């Protein structure tokens, strides 16, 4: 089985003016495609791992031979994170969350606006390249937390369920915003896909109600 580049759920220009079409074209067609190609190359001599989903590879890196582990970690992470990132945005995005997710954000951050402030502050404060996440802790009282990860690491590797993600690598924003990452973060809320976040939160909450060691529930929630 080869890993495949997922199609975008919208056109390259669909997120204009907040994310420009040229950035989307390069980001999806070059950067994400490169991670997929490099992951397939890293697994070419490992037939026992080629059938495994990229999420499984991230959560089971100890089962990847050491010689290939760094490449699999970086490229499976790049593949998984970007696939989540595309779905975290929508041309019909923006607005505010509703239902149980909104209630949980108010419980854990005080308000949706305070959550957004914490999310943006964490993203602006990350040194170098990485990602900023809203994640469901599952085991630590099933709370919502904001965290950043370096490189292409994912909260799944910390046994958390990702709910919402923004890409902090410069290729995600540099053509439009240059080095002004805070401006990118602020404008990104206009395309944030709260419906997808609500779906992911419901799946994570359902998984948390199962046996904590049920890794398959975590994979379904991802």
C-alpha positions in Angstrom: 0.0 0.0 0.0 1.3 3.4 -0.9 0.4 6.5 1.1 -1.5 9.0 -1.1 -1.7 12.8 -1.1 -5.3 13.6 -0.1 -7.2 16.0 -2.4 -8.0 19.3 -0.8 -11.7 19.7 0.1 -11.8 23.1 -1.6 -10.0 25.0 -4.4 -6.6 26.6 -3.9 -8.2 30.0 -4.0 -11.2 29.2 -1.7 -9.6 30.6 1.4 -8.7 34.0 -0.1 -8.0 36.6 1.1 -6.9 35.0 4.4 -4.7 32.4 2.8 -3.6 33.1 -0.7 -4.0 30.6 -3.6 -0.3 30.5 -4.4 0.6 29.5 -0.9 -2.1 26.8 -0.9 -0.8 25.5 -4.3 2.8 25.2 -3.1 1.8 24.0 0.4 -0.4 21.2 -0.7 1.2 20.3 -4.1 4.8 20.6 -3.1 5.3 20.4 0.7 2.6 17.9 1.6 3.2 15.9 -1.5 6.9 15.8 -0.6 6.2 14.3 2.8 4.0 11.6 1.2 6.7 10.7 -1.3 9.4 10.6 1.3 7.3 8.4 3.6 6.8 5.9 0.8 10.5 5.9 0.1 11.3 5.4 3.8 9.0 2.4 3.9 10.1 0.9 0.6 12.3 -1.7 2.2 10.0 -2.3 5.2 7.1 -4.4 3.7 5.8 -5.2 7.2 5.1 -1.5 7.8 3.9 -0.4 4.4 0.3 -1.5 5.2 0.2 0.6 8.4 -1.7 3.9 8.4 0.5 7.0 9.0 -1.2 7.6 12.3 -0.3 4.1 13.5 3.3 4.7 12.5 3.4 7.9 14.6 2.1 6.2 17.6 4.3 3.1 17.3 7.7 4.5 16.3 9.4 2.0 18.5 8.4 -0.7 16.0 10.1 1.1 13.2 13.7 0.1 12.6 16.1 2.7 14.0 17.7 3.4 10.6 14.3 4.5 9.2 12.8 5.9 12.4 13.7 9.6 12.0 12.5 9.7 8.4 9.3 7.9 9.2 8.6 10.2 12.2 9.2 13.4 10.2 7.3 12.3 7.0 4.4 10.5 8.6 4.0 13.5 10.9 4.1 15.9 8.0 1.5 13.8 6.2 -0.8 13.4 9.1 -0.5 17.0 10.3 -1.2 18.5 6.9 -4.2 16.2 6.3 -5.6 17.5 9.6 -4.7 21.1 8.8 -6.6 21.1 5.5 -9.7 19.9 7.2 -9.3 22.4 10.0 -10.1 25.2 7.5 -13.1 25.9 5.3 -14.3 28.6 2.9 -17.4 28.6 5.1 -15.3 28.8 8.3 -15.1 31.5 10.9 -17.8 32.3 13.4 -17.9 30.5 16.7 -18.1 26.9 17.9 -21.3 25.5 19.3 -22.7 22.7 21.4 -20.5 20.6 23.7 -17.2 22.0 22.3 -18.2 25.6 23.1 -19.2 24.4 26.6 -15.9 22.7 27.1 -13.9 25.7 25.9 -15.8 27.9 28.4 -15.1 25.4 31.1 -11.4 25.0 30.4 -10.4 28.5 29.2 -13.1 30.8 30.6 -14.5 31.8 27.2 -14.1 31.0 23.5 -12.2 34.4 23.1 -9.8 33.5 25.9 -9.1 30.2 24.2 -8.4 32.0 20.9 -6.0 34.4 22.8 -4.2 31.4 24.4 -4.0 29.6 21.0 -2.6 32.6 19.2 -0.1 33.4 22.0 1.2 29.8 22.0 1.5 29.9 18.2 3.3 33.2 18.2 5.6 32.1 20.9 6.9 28.9 19.4 10.5 29.1 18.4 11.2 27.8 15.0 8.8 25.6 13.0 6.0 23.5 14.3 2.2 23.4 15.0 -0.2 24.8 17.5 -3.1 22.6 18.7 -6.2 22.4 20.7 -6.2 18.9 22.1 -8.3 16.7 24.3 -6.2 15.1 27.1 -8.2 11.9 27.4 -6.4 10.6 30.5 -5.7 13.7 32.5 -9.3 14.5 33.5 -10.4 14.7 29.8 -9.7 18.5 29.6 -9.0 20.7 26.6 -5.5 22.1 26.4 -3.5 24.3 24.0 0.0 23.1 23.1 2.6 23.4 20.5 4.7 20.7 18.9 8.1 21.1 17.1 8.8 19.8 13.6 5.9 17.5 12.6 5.1 16.0 16.0 1.4 15.4 16.9 -0.5 15.3 20.2 -1.4 11.7 19.3 2.2 10.9 20.3 1.3 12.2 23.8 -1.9 10.2 23.9 -4.0 13.2 23.3 -6.7 13.7 20.6 -6.2 16.7 18.2 -9.3 18.9 17.9 -8.0 21.9 16.0 -4.6 22.7 14.4 -2.8 25.6 12.8 0.5 25.2 10.8 3.4 27.4 12.1 5.9 26.5 9.4 6.9 29.6 7.4 5.7 28.0 4.1 2.2 28.2 5.5 2.2 32.0 5.6 5.4 33.6 4.3 4.2 34.6 0.8 1.4 36.7 2.3 2.6 37.7 5.7 6.5 37.4 5.5 7.8 37.1 9.1 4.5 38.4 10.7 3.3 35.2 12.2 0.9 36.9 14.6 -0.9 38.5 11.6 -1.4 35.1 10.0 -2.7 33.6 13.3 -5.2 36.4 13.7 -6.6 36.2 10.2 -6.7 32.4 10.3 -9.8 32.4 12.5 -11.8 33.7 9.5 -11.3 30.2 7.9 -11.2 28.0 11.0 -13.5 25.1 10.5 -15.5 24.8 13.8 -17.8 22.1 12.4 -14.8 19.9 11.9 -13.5 20.7 15.4 -16.9 19.9 16.9 -16.9 16.5 15.1 -13.4 15.8 16.4 -14.3 16.8 19.9 -17.4 14.5 19.9 -15.2 11.6 18.7 -12.5 12.3 21.3 -15.1 12.5 24.1 -16.6 9.2 23.0 -13.1 7.6 22.9 -12.3 8.9 26.4 -15.3 7.1 27.8 -13.8 3.8 26.7 -11.0 1.8 28.3 -8.0 4.2 28.5 -5.7 1.6 27.0 -7.9 1.3 23.9 -5.5 2.7 21.3 -8.0 1.8 18.5 -10.5 4.3 20.0 -7.8 6.9 19.9 -7.1 6.2 16.2 -10.8 6.4 15.4 -11.0 9.8 17.2 -8.1 11.0 15.1 
